[in-house]
C-alpha cells in the first residue's frame, strides 16, 4: 500500500533563486530527499491563471521562461521532466466529481513557479509533472475546495505541490533593501500560527482576519496555491521560514 504523501506549499521567490546562495535555495535542495520520491507531481503555480480549472496534458512540457530582465544564465536553464497526462486526467475526474469541470490543455509547459522549485527538489528531472491552474476571480475558499477534491491523490503517490509566495507584495519591494518590513513579518508569523493550528477558515478569510492580509497579498494569485495544498492536507507544519530581498517570504509548509 502506498504511504500517503503530505501536500506541500513552497514560496518560489524571484526567478533568480537557482543562481543565488540563500537559505531558501538550500532548503529546497534538501526538500526532495526529505519528502521522498513521488510517483508524479501535480503542481499548482501562481503563474498559470484561468477562469476555470485547467490541467496540462503535455507529454514533454517545455520550460517556460516567463520573466524579463534577469541574468542570461537563467534563460539557458531547462527542466526536461516528463509530463504526467494520466495524472492530469485523474485530477480532472476528481474535480469533475466535486462539481468543478476542468479543461485539459494539450501544450501547456512548466512556468517558473513550477520548474524552479522542482529543479532544486528533484534535480534529475525524472519525476513526471503536470500543472493545475489557479482560478482568476475565485478566492481562497474555492481553492480550499479544489484541494479537498484532489486529496485522494496523496494516497496514490502524488505530491500535490503549491508554489507561490507566503508574503508577496512587489509594489512595496525595493531593490537592494534587505530589511524585512514589520508588516510582512507580522503577517508571516500569523500565517505560520494559523497553519499549525489547522485554522483553515482563518486562512481562507486572511484579509479579514489579519490587518496586513491585503498588504501581504495585493493580488491573491501567490497565496491561492497555499489554499489548495491546505485543502488537500488539513493541519500543517512549518518546513522552512526565511525572507529574501526584503519583504518576500520564502516560507514553506507541509499539510497532512
N, C-alpha and C positions, 0 to 999 in steps of 0.2 A: 504494500500500500504506500503511495506517495505521501510523504510528510507535507502538511500544508505550509506553504511559504507565507511570511508576512507580506503585506503590501507596504510599499516604501515611497516616501516623498523625499526628493533631494532638491536643493537650490542650485541651479546651474551657473549662476553668476554671469560674468561677462564672457563673450566668446573666446577671449584670450586665455581662459583658465588653463588649457593644456600646456601653454607655453610659460606659465608662471609658477614659481615655488611659493605656495600658500598652504595654510593648514587645511583648507577645503580640498585642494587638489590631493594632498597626502591622504586625507580621509577617503576620498572616492577611489583612490588607487588600492586601498585595502578593503573596500566595501564588498566587492565581488567575492573575495575569499571568505569574508565573514558570513555572507548570505548563502554561499554555495552556488553551484551552477544550475540554473533553472533549465527546464525544457525549452522555454521560449520566454520572451519579454513582451508584454503589452505596455507600451509607453504612452502616457498622456502628457503631451507637451503644451506649454503655454503658447507656443509659436505656430499652432495649427488651430485656427478658429473657423467654425462653420455654424450655420443656423440650426442644423440638426446633426445628430451623431454621424460621424464618418470614420471608416476604417480603411487601412491600406491593404490592398491585395498584391502589392509589388513583390515579385519573387526575388529580385535583386535590387533593393531600394538604393537609389543614388544618394550621395552625401550632399545635402543642400547647404551652401554657404550663404545663408540668408542674413548677412550683415555687411557693413561697409566701414572702411577706414581703419582696418586692423593690419598687423604685420603680414607681409606676403607669405611667410611660412605657414600661417594659419589656413590660407586658401589652398595650400598644397596637401593638406591633410585629407585623408579619405578613411571612411569606416565601412569596409565592404562586407558587413554582416548579411547573411541570407535573410530574406523576408520570411514571414510566417502567415501565408494566406489562409491556411486551415484554421489558425487561431483567430484570424480576422472574422472568418465565417462563424466560428463558435461564439465569439463575443457578440456578433450581430444577432445570433439566435437568442442569446441570453437577454440582450437589450430588448429584442422584439417581444419576448415572453413577458417582459416587465412593462410593455406598452410604449417602448422607445424604439421606433423604427430607425435603423441605421443604414446608411448607404455604404457601398463598397467601391472604393476608388482604385482603379487599375494601376496607376503610375505614380502614386504619391511616394516621394523619397523620405529620408530622415532629416528633419530640420535640426538646427544646432541644439535645441532643447533636448533632443533625443541622443544624437551621436556624440556630443561632447561628454556627458556623464558616462555613457556606455563605453566610450573609448578608454576611459580611465578605469571603469569597473571590470570590463571584460576585453582586455587589450587585444586578444587574438581574433576578435570579431567572429567568433564561432557560434554564438548563441543567436538563433533566429529571433527577429524582432518585427513587430508591426506597431503602427501608431493609431491611437484614437484621438479625435479632435476634442477640444473644449467648445462649449456652445456659446456663441455670441448672443447676448440678450438673456441668457438663463443664468441665474445666480447660484450661490453656494448650495442651497437646499436641493436644487435639481442635480447638482454634481454629486452630492451625497447619495442621491438615489441611483445615479449611474454606477457608483462604486458598489452599492449594495447589490445591484443586479449582476455585477461582474464577480462578486465574491467567490462563487463556486470555482472559478479558475485557479484560485490559490491552492486547492486540493488536487489540481491537475498538473502541478509542476510549473505553473506560470507565475512569473514575477510581474505583478502589477506595479509599474513604476511611474509615479507622478513626478514631473520635472517642471519647476517654476522658480519662485523666489519667496521666501518667508516674509521678507520686507523688500518691496520693490517700488521705489519712487525715484525715477530718473529725473523728474522735474526739479528735485532738490539735490541732485547729485552734482558734486563739484570736483572736476579732475584735479588730482594731486592732493586732495584733502582726505586724510586717513582718519579723521575724527569721527567716532560713532555718535550721531545725534542722540540726545536724551530721549526724544520721542520714539526713535527707531528702536532703541534698547528696551524702552518700556513696553512697546507692542510685542517685540520678540520674546520678552520674558513672559508676558501674558499668554502668548500663543503656546509656549512650551508648557506652562502650567495647565492650560485648558486641555491640551492633547494628552498629557499624562493623567489627567482626571477623567478622561473619556467624555468630556463635556461637548459632544458633537453639536448639540443645539446652540451652544455658545459660539462654537466655531462658525456655524452657518450664519449667525447673526453678529459676526465680528464687528461690523460697522456701528451697530447699536450698542454692543456690549463693551467696547473699548473706545475711549475718547480719541485715540490716534488711529483707529481702524481705517478710516478713509484716507488719512495721510500716508499710512503704510502702503496702501494699495489704491492710488487714484483711479486706476482701472483694474479690473478684477482678474484678468487672464492669468496672472502669475500665482494667484492663490488657489484658483479653481482645481488644478491638479492635486493639491493637497487634500481638498474635499473628496475627490474621487478615491484617493488612497485611504482616507479615513473611513469613508463609507464601506469600502471593501474589507476593512480590518477591525474597526472599533477603537477601543482604547489604545493609546500609543505609548511609545517610549522614545527618548531622545537618542539619536545616533551621533549627532555632531552639532556643535554650535560655534560659529565664529562670524565675524564680519569681514568684508572685503571692500576696498575702495571706499571706505567711509561707511555709508548707510545701507549697503547691500548685505542683508543677512544671508548667510550660507548654511542655515540650519537644515538638518535632515532628521527624519523620523521614520520609525517602523511601526506598523499597526497590525495587531493580531499576534 
